Amino acid sequence: MDMDCRPGCAACCIAPSISTPIPKHQAGKPAGEPCLHLLPDLRCELFGQESRPKVCNSLRPNVEMCGTERIHALNFLQQLEADTKP
């Protein structure tokens, strides 16, 4: 079930790796490192813009991934990253 992003979470901007070049991350983004587009209030500076990477647009918040608190989302995405690592 889809849901709205939880304010102050940013798990999807930290936990997953991004394997393709994106603005400010020409070699991609390593897992566990905050994206350079993450603002101090934990919002994405590219949200809603055409320059936002497709991989980011495709990651939609949902109850399974996000749970009821930020730590659940971080743990879920870290495990997903480990499970899909080549």
MODELLER restraints for C-alpha pairs under 7 A, 6 or more apart:
rsr = mdl.restraints
at = mdl.atoms
rsr.add(forms.Gaussian(group=physical.xy_distance, feature=features.Distance(at['CA:1:A'], at['CA:62:A']), mean=5.43, stdev=0.5))
rsr.add(forms.Gaussian(group=physical.xy_distance, feature=features.Distance(at['CA:1:A'], at['CA:63:A']), mean=5.89, stdev=0.5))
rsr.add(forms.Gaussian(group=physical.xy_distance, feature=features.Distance(at['CA:2:A'], at['CA:61:A']), mean=5.93, stdev=0.5))
rsr.add(forms.Gaussian(group=physical.xy_distance, feature=features.Distance(at['CA:2:A'], at['CA:62:A']), mean=4.28, stdev=0.5))
rsr.add(forms.Gaussian(group=physical.xy_distance, feature=features.Distance(at['CA:2:A'], at['CA:63:A']), mean=6.64, stdev=0.5))
rsr.add(forms.Gaussian(group=physical.xy_distance, feature=features.Distance(at['CA:3:A'], at['CA:61:A']), mean=5.61, stdev=0.5))
rsr.add(forms.Gaussian(group=physical.xy_distance, feature=features.Distance(at['CA:3:A'], at['CA:62:A']), mean=5.16, stdev=0.5))
rsr.add(forms.Gaussian(group=physical.xy_distance, feature=features.Distance(at['CA:3:A'], at['CA:63:A']), mean=6.73, stdev=0.5))
rsr.add(forms.Gaussian(group=physical.xy_distance, feature=features.Distance(at['CA:4:A'], at['CA:61:A']), mean=6.36, stdev=0.5))
rsr.add(forms.Gaussian(group=physical.xy_distance, feature=features.Distance(at['CA:5:A'], at['CA:61:A']), mean=5.96, stdev=0.5))
rsr.add(forms.Gaussian(group=physical.xy_distance, feature=features.Distance(at['CA:8:A'], at['CA:41:A']), mean=6.69, stdev=0.5))
rsr.add(forms.Gaussian(group=physical.xy_distance, feature=features.Distance(at['CA:8:A'], at['CA:42:A']), mean=5.37, stdev=0.5))
rsr.add(forms.Gaussian(group=physical.xy_distance, feature=features.Distance(at['CA:9:A'], at['CA:42:A']), mean=6.72, stdev=0.5))
rsr.add(forms.Gaussian(group=physical.xy_distance, feature=features.Distance(at['CA:9:A'], at['CA:70:A']), mean=5.29, stdev=0.5))
rsr.add(forms.Gaussian(group=physical.xy_distance, feature=features.Distance(at['CA:10:A'], at['CA:42:A']), mean=5.62, stdev=0.5))
rsr.add(forms.Gaussian(group=physical.xy_distance, feature=features.Distance(at['CA:10:A'], at['CA:43:A']), mean=6.90, stdev=0.5))
rsr.add(forms.Gaussian(group=physical.xy_distance, feature=features.Distance(at['CA:11:A'], at['CA:70:A']), mean=6.81, stdev=0.5))
rsr.add(forms.Gaussian(group=physical.xy_distance, feature=features.Distance(at['CA:11:A'], at['CA:73:A']), mean=5.94, stdev=0.5))
rsr.add(forms.Gaussian(group=physical.xy_distance, feature=features.Distance(at['CA:11:A'], at['CA:74:A']), mean=5.05, stdev=0.5))
rsr.add(forms.Gaussian(group=physical.xy_distance, feature=features.Distance(at['CA:13:A'], at['CA:34:A']), mean=5.88, stdev=0.5))
rsr.add(forms.Gaussian(group=physical.xy_distance, feature=features.Distance(at['CA:13:A'], at['CA:35:A']), mean=5.58, stdev=0.5))
rsr.add(forms.Gaussian(group=physical.xy_distance, feature=features.Distance(at['CA:13:A'], at['CA:38:A']), mean=6.92, stdev=0.5))
rsr.add(forms.Gaussian(group=physical.xy_distance, feature=features.Distance(at['CA:14:A'], at['CA:31:A']), mean=6.82, stdev=0.5))
rsr.add(forms.Gaussian(group=physical.xy_distance, feature=features.Distance(at['CA:14:A'], at['CA:32:A']), mean=5.20, stdev=0.5))
rsr.add(forms.Gaussian(group=physical.xy_distance, feature=features.Distance(at['CA:14:A'], at['CA:33:A']), mean=5.21, stdev=0.5))
rsr.add(forms.Gaussian(group=physical.xy_distance, feature=features.Distance(at['CA:14:A'], at['CA:34:A']), mean=4.23, stdev=0.5))
rsr.add(forms.Gaussian(group=physical.xy_distance, feature=features.Distance(at['CA:14:A'], at['CA:35:A']), mean=6.16, stdev=0.5))
rsr.add(forms.Gaussian(group=physical.xy_distance, feature=features.Distance(at['CA:15:A'], at['CA:31:A']), mean=5.26, stdev=0.5))
rsr.add(forms.Gaussian(group=physical.xy_distance, feature=features.Distance(at['CA:15:A'], at['CA:32:A']), mean=4.38, stdev=0.5))
rsr.add(forms.Gaussian(group=physical.xy_distance, feature=features.Distance(at['CA:15:A'], at['CA:33:A']), mean=6.81, stdev=0.5))
rsr.add(forms.Gaussian(group=physical.xy_distance, feature=features.Distance(at['CA:15:A'], at['CA:74:A']), mean=6.12, stdev=0.5))
rsr.add(forms.Gaussian(group=physical.xy_distance, feature=features.Distance(at['CA:15:A'], at['CA:77:A']), mean=5.80, stdev=0.5))
rsr.add(forms.Gaussian(group=physical.xy_distance, feature=features.Distance(at['CA:15:A'], at['CA:78:A']), mean=5.54, stdev=0.5))
rsr.add(forms.Gaussian(group=physical.xy_distance, feature=features.Distance(at['CA:16:A'], at['CA:31:A']), mean=4.67, stdev=0.5))
rsr.add(forms.Gaussian(group=physical.xy_distance, feature=features.Distance(at['CA:16:A'], at['CA:32:A']), mean=6.47, stdev=0.5))
rsr.add(forms.Gaussian(group=physical.xy_distance, feature=features.Distance(at['CA:16:A'], at['CA:77:A']), mean=6.30, stdev=0.5))
rsr.add(forms.Gaussian(group=physical.xy_distance, feature=features.Distance(at['CA:16:A'], at['CA:78:A']), mean=6.74, stdev=0.5))
rsr.add(forms.Gaussian(group=physical.xy_distance, feature=features.Distance(at['CA:16:A'], at['CA:81:A']), mean=5.98, stdev=0.5))
rsr.add(forms.Gaussian(group=physical.xy_distance, feature=features.Distance(at['CA:17:A'], at['CA:29:A']), mean=5.27, stdev=0.5))
rsr.add(forms.Gaussian(group=physical.xy_distance, feature=features.Distance(at['CA:17:A'], at['CA:30:A']), mean=4.62, stdev=0.5))
rsr.add(forms.Gaussian(group=physical.xy_distance, feature=features.Distance(at['CA:17:A'], at['CA:31:A']), mean=3.93, stdev=0.5))
rsr.add(forms.Gaussian(group=physical.xy_distance, feature=features.Distance(at['CA:18:A'], at['CA:28:A']), mean=5.11, stdev=0.5))
rsr.add(forms.Gaussian(group=physical.xy_distance, feature=features.Distance(at['CA:18:A'], at['CA:29:A']), mean=4.79, stdev=0.5))
rsr.add(forms.Gaussian(group=physical.xy_distance, feature=features.Distance(at['CA:18:A'], at['CA:30:A']), mean=6.54, stdev=0.5))
rsr.add(forms.Gaussian(group=physical.xy_distance, feature=features.Distance(at['CA:19:A'], at['CA:28:A']), mean=4.91, stdev=0.5))
rsr.add(forms.Gaussian(group=physical.xy_distance, feature=features.Distance(at['CA:19:A'], at['CA:29:A']), mean=6.63, stdev=0.5))
rsr.add(forms.Gaussian(group=physical.xy_distance, feature=features.Distance(at['CA:20:A'], at['CA:27:A']), mean=6.72, stdev=0.5))
rsr.add(forms.Gaussian(group=physical.xy_distance, feature=features.Distance(at['CA:20:A'], at['CA:28:A']), mean=4.93, stdev=0.5))
rsr.add(forms.Gaussian(group=physical.xy_distance, feature=features.Distance(at['CA:21:A'], at['CA:27:A']), mean=5.14, stdev=0.5))
rsr.add(forms.Gaussian(group=physical.xy_distance, feature=features.Distance(at['CA:21:A'], at['CA:28:A']), mean=4.60, stdev=0.5))
rsr.add(forms.Gaussian(group=physical.xy_distance, feature=features.Distance(at['CA:22:A'], at['CA:28:A']), mean=6.25, stdev=0.5))
rsr.add(forms.Gaussian(group=physical.xy_distance, feature=features.Distance(at['CA:22:A'], at['CA:53:A']), mean=6.42, stdev=0.5))
rsr.add(forms.Gaussian(group=physical.xy_distance, feature=features.Distance(at['CA:24:A'], at['CA:36:A']), mean=6.42, stdev=0.5))
rsr.add(forms.Gaussian(group=physical.xy_distance, feature=features.Distance(at['CA:29:A'], at['CA:35:A']), mean=6.85, stdev=0.5))
rsr.add(forms.Gaussian(group=physical.xy_distance, feature=features.Distance(at['CA:37:A'], at['CA:44:A']), mean=5.65, stdev=0.5))
rsr.add(forms.Gaussian(group=physical.xy_distance, feature=features.Distance(at['CA:37:A'], at['CA:45:A']), mean=5.42, stdev=0.5))
rsr.add(forms.Gaussian(group=physical.xy_distance, feature=features.Distance(at['CA:37:A'], at['CA:46:A']), mean=6.80, stdev=0.5))
rsr.add(forms.Gaussian(group=physical.xy_distance, feature=features.Distance(at['CA:38:A'], at['CA:44:A']), mean=4.80, stdev=0.5))
rsr.add(forms.Gaussian(group=physical.xy_distance, feature=features.Distance(at['CA:38:A'], at['CA:45:A']), mean=6.33, stdev=0.5))
rsr.add(forms.Gaussian(group=physical.xy_distance, feature=features.Distance(at['CA:39:A'], at['CA:45:A']), mean=6.30, stdev=0.5))
rsr.add(forms.Gaussian(group=physical.xy_distance, feature=features.Distance(at['CA:46:A'], at['CA:52:A']), mean=5.10, stdev=0.5))
rsr.add(forms.Gaussian(group=physical.xy_distance, feature=features.Distance(at['CA:65:A'], at['CA:73:A']), mean=5.59, stdev=0.5))
rsr.add(forms.Gaussian(group=physical.xy_distance, feature=features.Distance(at['CA:65:A'], at['CA:76:A']), mean=5.96, stdev=0.5))
rsr.add(forms.Gaussian(group=physical.xy_distance, feature=features.Distance(at['CA:66:A'], at['CA:72:A']), mean=6.21, stdev=0.5))
rsr.add(forms.Gaussian(group=physical.xy_distance, feature=features.Distance(at['CA:66:A'], at['CA:73:A']), mean=4.34, stdev=0.5))
rsr.add(forms.Gaussian(group=physical.xy_distance, feature=features.Distance(at['CA:67:A'], at['CA:73:A']), mean=6.30, stdev=0.5))
